[in-house]
Amino acid sequence: MFFFWLKTGVVGFCSILFLIMGIDNLFNAYSLTHPQTFIMYFFASNLIILISLTGLLFSVFRIYDFIKNKGIKTQ
């Protein structure tokens, strides 16, 4: 049960950090003057944001499932 919370917490924490980094990259992309560099930073930051949201949703759904089932059922 400890490893469940550890893995879920690490994935959630890393996802939040990457989400913050992706949003920061997105804001910084708008300060670029070269159009091709802007496009690269814009799409890269959106990809980082989407991947981090997927990890965050993974953690949320695992915690929801854990609470709904009242713990991990072992056989």
mmCIF file of the N, C-alpha and C atoms, coordinates in Angstrom:
data_MODEL
# 
_entry.id   MODEL 
# 
loop_
_atom_site.group_PDB 
_atom_site.id 
_atom_site.type_symbol 
_atom_site.label_atom_id 
_atom_site.label_alt_id 
_atom_site.label_comp_id 
_atom_site.label_asym_id 
_atom_site.label_entity_id 
_atom_site.label_seq_id 
_atom_site.pdbx_PDB_ins_code 
_atom_site.Cartn_x 
_atom_site.Cartn_y 
_atom_site.Cartn_z 
_atom_site.occupancy 
_atom_site.B_iso_or_equiv 
_atom_site.pdbx_formal_charge 
_atom_site.auth_seq_id 
_atom_site.auth_comp_id 
_atom_site.auth_asym_id 
_atom_site.auth_atom_id 
_atom_site.pdbx_PDB_model_num 
ATOM 1   N N  . MET A 1 1  ? 0.820   -1.180  0.000   1.00 0.00 ? 1  MET A N  1 
ATOM 2   C CA . MET A 1 1  ? 0.000   0.000   0.000   1.00 0.00 ? 1  MET A CA 1 
ATOM 3   C C  . MET A 1 1  ? 0.872   1.255   0.000   1.00 0.00 ? 1  MET A C  1 
ATOM 4   N N  . PHE A 1 2  ? 2.034   1.179   0.631   1.00 0.00 ? 2  PHE A N  1 
ATOM 5   C CA . PHE A 1 2  ? 2.965   2.303   0.648   1.00 0.00 ? 2  PHE A CA 1 
ATOM 6   C C  . PHE A 1 2  ? 3.437   2.640   -0.764  1.00 0.00 ? 2  PHE A C  1 
ATOM 7   N N  . PHE A 1 3  ? 3.722   1.601   -1.561  1.00 0.00 ? 3  PHE A N  1 
ATOM 8   C CA . PHE A 1 3  ? 4.209   1.826   -2.921  1.00 0.00 ? 3  PHE A CA 1 
ATOM 9   C C  . PHE A 1 3  ? 3.123   2.421   -3.816  1.00 0.00 ? 3  PHE A C  1 
ATOM 10  N N  . PHE A 1 4  ? 1.868   2.096   -3.548  1.00 0.00 ? 4  PHE A N  1 
ATOM 11  C CA . PHE A 1 4  ? 0.753   2.697   -4.288  1.00 0.00 ? 4  PHE A CA 1 
ATOM 12  C C  . PHE A 1 4  ? 0.759   4.204   -4.100  1.00 0.00 ? 4  PHE A C  1 
ATOM 13  N N  . TRP A 1 5  ? 0.831   4.648   -2.832  1.00 0.00 ? 5  TRP A N  1 
ATOM 14  C CA . TRP A 1 5  ? 0.811   6.084   -2.560  1.00 0.00 ? 5  TRP A CA 1 
ATOM 15  C C  . TRP A 1 5  ? 2.086   6.762   -3.033  1.00 0.00 ? 5  TRP A C  1 
ATOM 16  N N  . LEU A 1 6  ? 3.214   6.067   -2.923  1.00 0.00 ? 6  LEU A N  1 
ATOM 17  C CA . LEU A 1 6  ? 4.479   6.639   -3.367  1.00 0.00 ? 6  LEU A CA 1 
ATOM 18  C C  . LEU A 1 6  ? 4.470   6.866   -4.870  1.00 0.00 ? 6  LEU A C  1 
ATOM 19  N N  . LYS A 1 7  ? 4.064   5.845   -5.626  1.00 0.00 ? 7  LYS A N  1 
ATOM 20  C CA . LYS A 1 7  ? 4.039   5.963   -7.081  1.00 0.00 ? 7  LYS A CA 1 
ATOM 21  C C  . LYS A 1 7  ? 3.026   7.014   -7.532  1.00 0.00 ? 7  LYS A C  1 
ATOM 22  N N  . THR A 1 8  ? 1.861   7.002   -6.935  1.00 0.00 ? 8  THR A N  1 
ATOM 23  C CA . THR A 1 8  ? 0.830   7.971   -7.305  1.00 0.00 ? 8  THR A CA 1 
ATOM 24  C C  . THR A 1 8  ? 1.260   9.388   -6.961  1.00 0.00 ? 8  THR A C  1 
ATOM 25  N N  . GLY A 1 9  ? 1.887   9.556   -5.814  1.00 0.00 ? 9  GLY A N  1 
ATOM 26  C CA . GLY A 1 9  ? 2.369   10.880  -5.415  1.00 0.00 ? 9  GLY A CA 1 
ATOM 27  C C  . GLY A 1 9  ? 3.500   11.390  -6.285  1.00 0.00 ? 9  GLY A C  1 
ATOM 28  N N  . VAL A 1 10 ? 4.424   10.510  -6.643  1.00 0.00 ? 10 VAL A N  1 
ATOM 29  C CA . VAL A 1 10 ? 5.546   10.918  -7.495  1.00 0.00 ? 10 VAL A CA 1 
ATOM 30  C C  . VAL A 1 10 ? 5.052   11.303  -8.884  1.00 0.00 ? 10 VAL A C  1 
ATOM 31  N N  . VAL A 1 11 ? 4.150   10.516  -9.443  1.00 0.00 ? 11 VAL A N  1 
ATOM 32  C CA . VAL A 1 11 ? 3.608   10.834  -10.767 1.00 0.00 ? 11 VAL A CA 1 
ATOM 33  C C  . VAL A 1 11 ? 2.837   12.150  -10.716 1.00 0.00 ? 11 VAL A C  1 
ATOM 34  N N  . GLY A 1 12 ? 2.041   12.348  -9.687  1.00 0.00 ? 12 GLY A N  1 
ATOM 35  C CA . GLY A 1 12 ? 1.286   13.596  -9.552  1.00 0.00 ? 12 GLY A CA 1 
ATOM 36  C C  . GLY A 1 12 ? 2.189   14.803  -9.363  1.00 0.00 ? 12 GLY A C  1 
ATOM 37  N N  . PHE A 1 13 ? 3.216   14.665  -8.528  1.00 0.00 ? 13 PHE A N  1 
ATOM 38  C CA . PHE A 1 13 ? 4.137   15.775  -8.270  1.00 0.00 ? 13 PHE A CA 1 
ATOM 39  C C  . PHE A 1 13 ? 4.921   16.142  -9.520  1.00 0.00 ? 13 PHE A C  1 
ATOM 40  N N  . CYS A 1 14 ? 5.434   15.131  -10.224 1.00 0.00 ? 14 CYS A N  1 
ATOM 41  C CA . CYS A 1 14 ? 6.176   15.394  -11.461 1.00 0.00 ? 14 CYS A CA 1 
ATOM 42  C C  . CYS A 1 14 ? 5.270   16.002  -12.527 1.00 0.00 ? 14 CYS A C  1 
ATOM 43  N N  . SER A 1 15 ? 4.035   15.572  -12.570 1.00 0.00 ? 15 SER A N  1 
ATOM 44  C CA . SER A 1 15 ? 3.093   16.127  -13.541 1.00 0.00 ? 15 SER A CA 1 
ATOM 45  C C  . SER A 1 15 ? 2.813   17.595  -13.261 1.00 0.00 ? 15 SER A C  1 
ATOM 46  N N  . ILE A 1 16 ? 2.694   17.950  -11.995 1.00 0.00 ? 16 ILE A N  1 
ATOM 47  C CA . ILE A 1 16 ? 2.471   19.352  -11.648 1.00 0.00 ? 16 ILE A CA 1 
ATOM 48  C C  . ILE A 1 16 ? 3.689   20.199  -12.019 1.00 0.00 ? 16 ILE A C  1 
ATOM 49  N N  . LEU A 1 17 ? 4.890   19.676  -11.771 1.00 0.00 ? 17 LEU A N  1 
ATOM 50  C CA . LEU A 1 17 ? 6.102   20.417  -12.143 1.00 0.00 ? 17 LEU A CA 1 
ATOM 51  C C  . LEU A 1 17 ? 6.192   20.614  -13.651 1.00 0.00 ? 17 LEU A C  1 
ATOM 52  N N  . PHE A 1 18 ? 5.904   19.558  -14.421 1.00 0.00 ? 18 PHE A N  1 
ATOM 53  C CA . PHE A 1 18 ? 5.956   19.686  -15.874 1.00 0.00 ? 18 PHE A CA 1 
ATOM 54  C C  . PHE A 1 18 ? 4.838   20.579  -16.395 1.00 0.00 ? 18 PHE A C  1 
ATOM 55  N N  . LEU A 1 19 ? 3.698   20.601  -15.732 1.00 0.00 ? 19 LEU A N  1 
ATOM 56  C CA . LEU A 1 19 ? 2.621   21.496  -16.132 1.00 0.00 ? 19 LEU A CA 1 
ATOM 57  C C  . LEU A 1 19 ? 3.046   22.951  -15.947 1.00 0.00 ? 19 LEU A C  1 
ATOM 58  N N  . ILE A 1 20 ? 3.677   23.250  -14.833 1.00 0.00 ? 20 ILE A N  1 
ATOM 59  C CA . ILE A 1 20 ? 4.172   24.604  -14.581 1.00 0.00 ? 20 ILE A CA 1 
ATOM 60  C C  . ILE A 1 20 ? 5.245   24.974  -15.606 1.00 0.00 ? 20 ILE A C  1 
ATOM 61  N N  . MET A 1 21 ? 6.138   24.022  -15.909 1.00 0.00 ? 21 MET A N  1 
ATOM 62  C CA . MET A 1 21 ? 7.180   24.279  -16.890 1.00 0.00 ? 21 MET A CA 1 
ATOM 63  C C  . MET A 1 21 ? 6.580   24.510  -18.284 1.00 0.00 ? 21 MET A C  1 
ATOM 64  N N  . GLY A 1 22 ? 5.576   23.739  -18.651 1.00 0.00 ? 22 GLY A N  1 
ATOM 65  C CA . GLY A 1 22 ? 4.938   23.893  -19.953 1.00 0.00 ? 22 GLY A CA 1 
ATOM 66  C C  . GLY A 1 22 ? 4.222   25.224  -20.082 1.00 0.00 ? 22 GLY A C  1 
ATOM 67  N N  . ILE A 1 23 ? 3.540   25.656  -19.020 1.00 0.00 ? 23 ILE A N  1 
ATOM 68  C CA . ILE A 1 23 ? 2.857   26.952  -19.054 1.00 0.00 ? 23 ILE A CA 1 
ATOM 69  C C  . ILE A 1 23 ? 3.876   28.085  -19.129 1.00 0.00 ? 23 ILE A C  1 
ATOM 70  N N  . ASP A 1 24 ? 4.992   27.940  -18.416 1.00 0.00 ? 24 ASP A N  1 
ATOM 71  C CA . ASP A 1 24 ? 6.050   28.948  -18.477 1.00 0.00 ? 24 ASP A CA 1 
ATOM 72  C C  . ASP A 1 24 ? 6.633   29.026  -19.885 1.00 0.00 ? 24 ASP A C  1 
ATOM 73  N N  . ASN A 1 25 ? 6.859   27.878  -20.517 1.00 0.00 ? 25 ASN A N  1 
ATOM 74  C CA . ASN A 1 25 ? 7.359   27.869  -21.896 1.00 0.00 ? 25 ASN A CA 1 
ATOM 75  C C  . ASN A 1 25 ? 6.352   28.499  -22.854 1.00 0.00 ? 25 ASN A C  1 
ATOM 76  N N  . LEU A 1 26 ? 5.079   28.266  -22.615 1.00 0.00 ? 26 LEU A N  1 
ATOM 77  C CA . LEU A 1 26 ? 4.047   28.844  -23.467 1.00 0.00 ? 26 LEU A CA 1 
ATOM 78  C C  . LEU A 1 26 ? 4.048   30.367  -23.364 1.00 0.00 ? 26 LEU A C  1 
ATOM 79  N N  . PHE A 1 27 ? 4.147   30.886  -22.151 1.00 0.00 ? 27 PHE A N  1 
ATOM 80  C CA . PHE A 1 27 ? 4.201   32.341  -21.990 1.00 0.00 ? 27 PHE A CA 1 
ATOM 81  C C  . PHE A 1 27 ? 5.471   32.920  -22.609 1.00 0.00 ? 27 PHE A C  1 
ATOM 82  N N  . ASN A 1 28 ? 6.593   32.221  -22.455 1.00 0.00 ? 28 ASN A N  1 
ATOM 83  C CA . ASN A 1 28 ? 7.851   32.710  -23.021 1.00 0.00 ? 28 ASN A CA 1 
ATOM 84  C C  . ASN A 1 28 ? 7.872   32.621  -24.538 1.00 0.00 ? 28 ASN A C  1 
ATOM 85  N N  . ALA A 1 29 ? 7.088   31.750  -25.119 1.00 0.00 ? 29 ALA A N  1 
ATOM 86  C CA . ALA A 1 29 ? 7.049   31.633  -26.579 1.00 0.00 ? 29 ALA A CA 1 
ATOM 87  C C  . ALA A 1 29 ? 6.506   32.900  -27.216 1.00 0.00 ? 29 ALA A C  1 
ATOM 88  N N  . TYR A 1 30 ? 5.613   33.585  -26.528 1.00 0.00 ? 30 TYR A N  1 
ATOM 89  C CA . TYR A 1 30 ? 5.029   34.793  -27.097 1.00 0.00 ? 30 TYR A CA 1 
ATOM 90  C C  . TYR A 1 30 ? 5.996   35.974  -27.113 1.00 0.00 ? 30 TYR A C  1 
ATOM 91  N N  . SER A 1 31 ? 7.118   35.865  -26.426 1.00 0.00 ? 31 SER A N  1 
ATOM 92  C CA . SER A 1 31 ? 8.096   36.957  -26.451 1.00 0.00 ? 31 SER A CA 1 
ATOM 93  C C  . SER A 1 31 ? 9.131   36.768  -27.565 1.00 0.00 ? 31 SER A C  1 
ATOM 94  N N  . LEU A 1 32 ? 9.068   35.666  -28.291 1.00 0.00 ? 32 LEU A N  1 
ATOM 95  C CA . LEU A 1 32 ? 10.026  35.417  -29.367 1.00 0.00 ? 32 LEU A CA 1 
ATOM 96  C C  . LEU A 1 32 ? 9.662   36.229  -30.598 1.00 0.00 ? 32 LEU A C  1 
ATOM 97  N N  . THR A 1 33 ? 10.680  36.629  -31.350 1.00 0.00 ? 33 THR A N  1 
ATOM 98  C CA . THR A 1 33 ? 10.442  37.460  -32.528 1.00 0.00 ? 33 THR A CA 1 
ATOM 99  C C  . THR A 1 33 ? 10.496  36.661  -33.827 1.00 0.00 ? 33 THR A C  1 
ATOM 100 N N  . HIS A 1 34 ? 11.213  35.571  -33.844 1.00 0.00 ? 34 HIS A N  1 
ATOM 101 C CA . HIS A 1 34 ? 11.337  34.764  -35.059 1.00 0.00 ? 34 HIS A CA 1 
ATOM 102 C C  . HIS A 1 34 ? 10.136  33.819  -35.157 1.00 0.00 ? 34 HIS A C  1 
ATOM 103 N N  . PRO A 1 35 ? 9.395   33.833  -36.265 1.00 0.00 ? 35 PRO A N  1 
ATOM 104 C CA . PRO A 1 35 ? 8.161   33.042  -36.357 1.00 0.00 ? 35 PRO A CA 1 
ATOM 105 C C  . PRO A 1 35 ? 8.368   31.525  -36.253 1.00 0.00 ? 35 PRO A C  1 
ATOM 106 N N  . GLN A 1 36 ? 9.422   31.013  -36.851 1.00 0.00 ? 36 GLN A N  1 
ATOM 107 C CA . GLN A 1 36 ? 9.637   29.559  -36.800 1.00 0.00 ? 36 GLN A CA 1 
ATOM 108 C C  . GLN A 1 36 ? 10.019  29.107  -35.399 1.00 0.00 ? 36 GLN A C  1 
ATOM 109 N N  . THR A 1 37 ? 10.769  29.920  -34.686 1.00 0.00 ? 37 THR A N  1 
ATOM 110 C CA . THR A 1 37 ? 11.109  29.600  -33.302 1.00 0.00 ? 37 THR A CA 1 
ATOM 111 C C  . THR A 1 37 ? 9.857   29.640  -32.433 1.00 0.00 ? 37 THR A C  1 
ATOM 112 N N  . PHE A 1 38 ? 8.985   30.617  -32.701 1.00 0.00 ? 38 PHE A N  1 
ATOM 113 C CA . PHE A 1 38 ? 7.729   30.692  -31.956 1.00 0.00 ? 38 PHE A CA 1 
ATOM 114 C C  . PHE A 1 38 ? 6.903   29.424  -32.159 1.00 0.00 ? 38 PHE A C  1 
ATOM 115 N N  . ILE A 1 39 ? 6.787   28.975  -33.399 1.00 0.00 ? 39 ILE A N  1 
ATOM 116 C CA . ILE A 1 39 ? 5.993   27.771  -33.692 1.00 0.00 ? 39 ILE A CA 1 
ATOM 117 C C  . ILE A 1 39 ? 6.558   26.571  -32.956 1.00 0.00 ? 39 ILE A C  1 
ATOM 118 N N  . MET A 1 40 ? 7.877   26.416  -32.964 1.00 0.00 ? 40 MET A N  1 
ATOM 119 C CA . MET A 1 40 ? 8.509   25.279  -32.285 1.00 0.00 ? 40 MET A CA 1 
ATOM 120 C C  . MET A 1 40 ? 8.247   25.326  -30.777 1.00 0.00 ? 40 MET A C  1 
ATOM 121 N N  . TYR A 1 41 ? 8.460   26.479  -30.163 1.00 0.00 ? 41 TYR A N  1 
ATOM 122 C CA . TYR A 1 41 ? 8.227   26.605  -28.718 1.00 0.00 ? 41 TYR A CA 1 
ATOM 123 C C  . TYR A 1 41 ? 6.756   26.432  -28.365 1.00 0.00 ? 41 TYR A C  1 
ATOM 124 N N  . PHE A 1 42 ? 5.877   26.971  -29.208 1.00 0.00 ? 42 PHE A N  1 
ATOM 125 C CA . PHE A 1 42 ? 4.445   26.894  -28.951 1.00 0.00 ? 42 PHE A CA 1 
ATOM 126 C C  . PHE A 1 42 ? 3.967   25.445  -28.943 1.00 0.00 ? 42 PHE A C  1 
ATOM 127 N N  . PHE A 1 43 ? 4.313   24.693  -29.985 1.00 0.00 ? 43 PHE A N  1 
ATOM 128 C CA . PHE A 1 43 ? 3.856   23.304  -30.054 1.00 0.00 ? 43 PHE A CA 1 
ATOM 129 C C  . PHE A 1 43 ? 4.555   22.415  -29.026 1.00 0.00 ? 43 PHE A C  1 
ATOM 130 N N  . ALA A 1 44 ? 5.822   22.697  -28.735 1.00 0.00 ? 44 ALA A N  1 
ATOM 131 C CA . ALA A 1 44 ? 6.525   21.920  -27.712 1.00 0.00 ? 44 ALA A CA 1 
ATOM 132 C C  . ALA A 1 44 ? 5.906   22.152  -26.333 1.00 0.00 ? 44 ALA A C  1 
ATOM 133 N N  . SER A 1 45 ? 5.566   23.399  -26.035 1.00 0.00 ? 45 SER A N  1 
ATOM 134 C CA . SER A 1 45 ? 4.966   23.681  -24.731 1.00 0.00 ? 45 SER A CA 1 
ATOM 135 C C  . SER A 1 45 ? 3.579   23.063  -24.624 1.00 0.00 ? 45 SER A C  1 
ATOM 136 N N  . ASN A 1 46 ? 2.819   23.064  -25.710 1.00 0.00 ? 46 ASN A N  1 
ATOM 137 C CA . ASN A 1 46 ? 1.506   22.423  -25.676 1.00 0.00 ? 46 ASN A CA 1 
ATOM 138 C C  . ASN A 1 46 ? 1.617   20.917  -25.489 1.00 0.00 ? 46 ASN A C  1 
ATOM 139 N N  . LEU A 1 47 ? 2.630   20.300  -26.091 1.00 0.00 ? 47 LEU A N  1 
ATOM 140 C CA . LEU A 1 47 ? 2.844   18.867  -25.897 1.00 0.00 ? 47 LEU A CA 1 
ATOM 141 C C  . LEU A 1 47 ? 3.213   18.565  -24.449 1.00 0.00 ? 47 LEU A C  1 
ATOM 142 N N  . ILE A 1 48 ? 4.067   19.390  -23.862 1.00 0.00 ? 48 ILE A N  1 
ATOM 143 C CA . ILE A 1 48 ? 4.443   19.208  -22.454 1.00 0.00 ? 48 ILE A CA 1 
ATOM 144 C C  . ILE A 1 48 ? 3.209   19.342  -21.560 1.00 0.00 ? 48 ILE A C  1 
ATOM 145 N N  . ILE A 1 49 ? 2.366   20.313  -21.840 1.00 0.00 ? 49 ILE A N  1 
ATOM 146 C CA . ILE A 1 49 ? 1.158   20.525  -21.045 1.00 0.00 ? 49 ILE A CA 1 
ATOM 147 C C  . ILE A 1 49 ? 0.223   19.331  -21.167 1.00 0.00 ? 49 ILE A C  1 
ATOM 148 N N  . LEU A 1 50 ? 0.022   18.813  -22.374 1.00 0.00 ? 50 LEU A N  1 
ATOM 149 C CA . LEU A 1 50 ? -0.874  17.674  -22.566 1.00 0.00 ? 50 LEU A CA 1 
ATOM 150 C C  . LEU A 1 50 ? -0.367  16.415  -21.874 1.00 0.00 ? 50 LEU A C  1 
ATOM 151 N N  . ILE A 1 51 ? 0.922   16.155  -21.955 1.00 0.00 ? 51 ILE A N  1 
ATOM 152 C CA . ILE A 1 51 ? 1.486   14.971  -21.302 1.00 0.00 ? 51 ILE A CA 1 
ATOM 153 C C  . ILE A 1 51 ? 1.385   15.096  -19.789 1.00 0.00 ? 51 ILE A C  1 
ATOM 154 N N  . SER A 1 52 ? 1.646   16.284  -19.261 1.00 0.00 ? 52 SER A N  1 
ATOM 155 C CA . SER A 1 52 ? 1.562   16.456  -17.811 1.00 0.00 ? 52 SER A CA 1 
ATOM 156 C C  . SER A 1 52 ? 0.120   16.361  -17.319 1.00 0.00 ? 52 SER A C  1 
ATOM 157 N N  . LEU A 1 53 ? -0.834  16.827  -18.098 1.00 0.00 ? 53 LEU A N  1 
ATOM 158 C CA . LEU A 1 53 ? -2.233  16.681  -17.705 1.00 0.00 ? 53 LEU A CA 1 
ATOM 159 C C  . LEU A 1 53 ? -2.658  15.216  -17.706 1.00 0.00 ? 53 LEU A C  1 
ATOM 160 N N  . THR A 1 54 ? -2.107  14.437  -18.620 1.00 0.00 ? 54 THR A N  1 
ATOM 161 C CA . THR A 1 54 ? -2.390  13.005  -18.632 1.00 0.00 ? 54 THR A CA 1 
ATOM 162 C C  . THR A 1 54 ? -1.870  12.332  -17.360 1.00 0.00 ? 54 THR A C  1 
ATOM 163 N N  . GLY A 1 55 ? -0.657  12.671  -16.946 1.00 0.00 ? 55 GLY A N  1 
ATOM 164 C CA . GLY A 1 55 ? -0.122  12.131  -15.701 1.00 0.00 ? 55 GLY A CA 1 
ATOM 165 C C  . GLY A 1 55 ? -0.899  12.576  -14.487 1.00 0.00 ? 55 GLY A C  1 
ATOM 166 N N  . LEU A 1 56 ? -1.362  13.815  -14.504 1.00 0.00 ? 56 LEU A N  1 
ATOM 167 C CA . LEU A 1 56 ? -2.154  14.326  -13.390 1.00 0.00 ? 56 LEU A CA 1 
ATOM 168 C C  . LEU A 1 56 ? -3.510  13.624  -13.311 1.00 0.00 ? 56 LEU A C  1 
ATOM 169 N N  . LEU A 1 57 ? -4.139  13.402  -14.459 1.00 0.00 ? 57 LEU A N  1 
ATOM 170 C CA . LEU A 1 57 ? -5.410  12.672  -14.474 1.00 0.00 ? 57 LEU A CA 1 
ATOM 171 C C  . LEU A 1 57 ? -5.229  11.221  -14.040 1.00 0.00 ? 57 LEU A C  1 
ATOM 172 N N  . PHE A 1 58 ? -4.093  10.624  -14.404 1.00 0.00 ? 58 PHE A N  1 
ATOM 173 C CA . PHE A 1 58 ? -3.786  9.272   -13.953 1.00 0.00 ? 58 PHE A CA 1 
ATOM 174 C C  . PHE A 1 58 ? -3.784  9.204   -12.427 1.00 0.00 ? 58 PHE A C  1 
ATOM 175 N N  . SER A 1 59 ? -3.120  10.164  -11.794 1.00 0.00 ? 59 SER A N  1 
ATOM 176 C CA . SER A 1 59 ? -3.059  10.184  -10.330 1.00 0.00 ? 59 SER A CA 1 
ATOM 177 C C  . SER A 1 59 ? -4.434  10.418  -9.713  1.00 0.00 ? 59 SER A C  1 
ATOM 178 N N  . VAL A 1 60 ? -5.182  11.329  -10.283 1.00 0.00 ? 60 VAL A N  1 
ATOM 179 C CA . VAL A 1 60 ? -6.508  11.633  -9.746  1.00 0.00 ? 60 VAL A CA 1 
ATOM 180 C C  . VAL A 1 60 ? -7.424  10.422  -9.850  1.00 0.00 ? 60 VAL A C  1 
ATOM 181 N N  . PHE A 1 61 ? -7.443  9.762   -10.995 1.00 0.00 ? 61 PHE A N  1 
ATOM 182 C CA . PHE A 1 61 ? -8.310  8.598   -11.171 1.00 0.00 ? 61 PHE A CA 1 
ATOM 183 C C  . PHE A 1 61 ? -7.882  7.422   -10.299 1.00 0.00 ? 61 PHE A C  1 
ATOM 184 N N  . ARG A 1 62 ? -6.580  7.251   -10.082 1.00 0.00 ? 62 ARG A N  1 
ATOM 185 C CA . ARG A 1 62 ? -6.130  6.167   -9.196  1.00 0.00 ? 62 ARG A CA 1 
ATOM 186 C C  . ARG A 1 62 ? -6.555  6.432   -7.753  1.00 0.00 ? 62 ARG A C  1 
ATOM 187 N N  . ILE A 1 63 ? -6.432  7.668   -7.312  1.00 0.00 ? 63 ILE A N  1 
ATOM 188 C CA . ILE A 1 63 ? -6.851  8.004   -5.947  1.00 0.00 ? 63 ILE A CA 1 
ATOM 189 C C  . ILE A 1 63 ? -8.361  7.863   -5.814  1.00 0.00 ? 63 ILE A C  1 
ATOM 190 N N  . TYR A 1 64 ? -9.107  8.307   -6.822  1.00 0.00 ? 64 TYR A N  1 
ATOM 191 C CA . TYR A 1 64 ? -10.571 8.172   -6.798  1.00 0.00 ? 64 TYR A CA 1 
ATOM 192 C C  . TYR A 1 64 ? -10.979 6.700   -6.738  1.00 0.00 ? 64 TYR A C  1 
ATOM 193 N N  . ASP A 1 65 ? -10.328 5.869   -7.546  1.00 0.00 ? 65 ASP A N  1 
ATOM 194 C CA . ASP A 1 65 ? -10.637 4.440   -7.547  1.00 0.00 ? 65 ASP A CA 1 
ATOM 195 C C  . ASP A 1 65 ? -10.276 3.804   -6.206  1.00 0.00 ? 65 ASP A C  1 
ATOM 196 N N  . PHE A 1 66 ? -9.171  4.229   -5.623  1.00 0.00 ? 66 PHE A N  1 
ATOM 197 C CA . PHE A 1 66 ? -8.747  3.714   -4.325  1.00 0.00 ? 66 PHE A CA 1 
ATOM 198 C C  . PHE A 1 66 ? -9.770  4.061   -3.247  1.00 0.00 ? 66 PHE A C  1 
ATOM 199 N N  . ILE A 1 67 ? -10.223 5.321   -3.235  1.00 0.00 ? 67 ILE A N  1 
ATOM 200 C CA . ILE A 1 67 ? -11.205 5.741   -2.235  1.00 0.00 ? 67 ILE A CA 1 
ATOM 201 C C  . ILE A 1 67 ? -12.547 5.059   -2.466  1.00 0.00 ? 67 ILE A C  1 
ATOM 202 N N  . LYS A 1 68 ? -12.934 4.929   -3.729  1.00 0.00 ? 68 LYS A N  1 
ATOM 203 C CA . LYS A 1 68 ? -14.212 4.301   -4.046  1.00 0.00 ? 68 LYS A CA 1 
ATOM 204 C C  . LYS A 1 68 ? -14.252 2.845   -3.626  1.00 0.00 ? 68 LYS A C  1 
ATOM 205 N N  . ASN A 1 69 ? -13.155 2.115   -3.822  1.00 0.00 ? 69 ASN A N  1 
ATOM 206 C CA . ASN A 1 69 ? -13.087 0.700   -3.463  1.00 0.00 ? 69 ASN A CA 1 
ATOM 207 C C  . ASN A 1 69 ? -12.602 0.461   -2.043  1.00 0.00 ? 69 ASN A C  1 
ATOM 208 N N  . LYS A 1 70 ? -12.308 1.522   -1.322  1.00 0.00 ? 70 LYS A N  1 
ATOM 209 C CA . LYS A 1 70 ? -11.847 1.455   0.085   1.00 0.00 ? 70 LYS A CA 1 
ATOM 210 C C  . LYS A 1 70 ? -10.576 0.638   0.248   1.00 0.00 ? 70 LYS A C  1 
ATOM 211 N N  . GLY A 1 71 ? -9.629  0.847   -0.627  1.00 0.00 ? 71 GLY A N  1 
ATOM 212 C CA . GLY A 1 71 ? -8.329  0.203   -0.494  1.00 0.00 ? 71 GLY A CA 1 
ATOM 213 C C  . GLY A 1 71 ? -8.058  -0.776  -1.613  1.00 0.00 ? 71 GLY A C  1 
ATOM 214 N N  . ILE A 1 72 ? -6.842  -1.268  -1.615  1.00 0.00 ? 72 ILE A N  1 
ATOM 215 C CA . ILE A 1 72 ? -6.426  -2.240  -2.617  1.00 0.00 ? 72 ILE A CA 1 
ATOM 216 C C  . ILE A 1 72 ? -6.848  -3.616  -2.152  1.00 0.00 ? 72 ILE A C  1 
ATOM 217 N N  . LYS A 1 73 ? -7.543  -4.316  -3.003  1.00 0.00 ? 73 LYS A N  1 
ATOM 218 C CA . LYS A 1 73 ? -7.994  -5.665  -2.652  1.00 0.00 ? 73 LYS A CA 1 
ATOM 219 C C  . LYS A 1 73 ? -6.930  -6.667  -3.089  1.00 0.00 ? 73 LYS A C  1 
ATOM 220 N N  . THR A 1 74 ? -6.432  -7.422  -2.131  1.00 0.00 ? 74 THR A N  1 
ATOM 221 C CA . THR A 1 74 ? -5.442  -8.453  -2.448  1.00 0.00 ? 74 THR A CA 1 
ATOM 222 C C  . THR A 1 74 ? -6.119  -9.809  -2.479  1.00 0.00 ? 74 THR A C  1 
ATOM 223 N N  . GLN A 1 75 ? -5.572  -10.666 -3.299  1.00 0.00 ? 75 GLN A N  1 
ATOM 224 C CA . GLN A 1 75 ? -6.166  -11.988 -3.412  1.00 0.00 ? 75 GLN A CA 1 
ATOM 225 C C  . GLN A 1 75 ? -5.349  -13.022 -2.683  1.00 0.00 ? 75 GLN A C  1 
# 
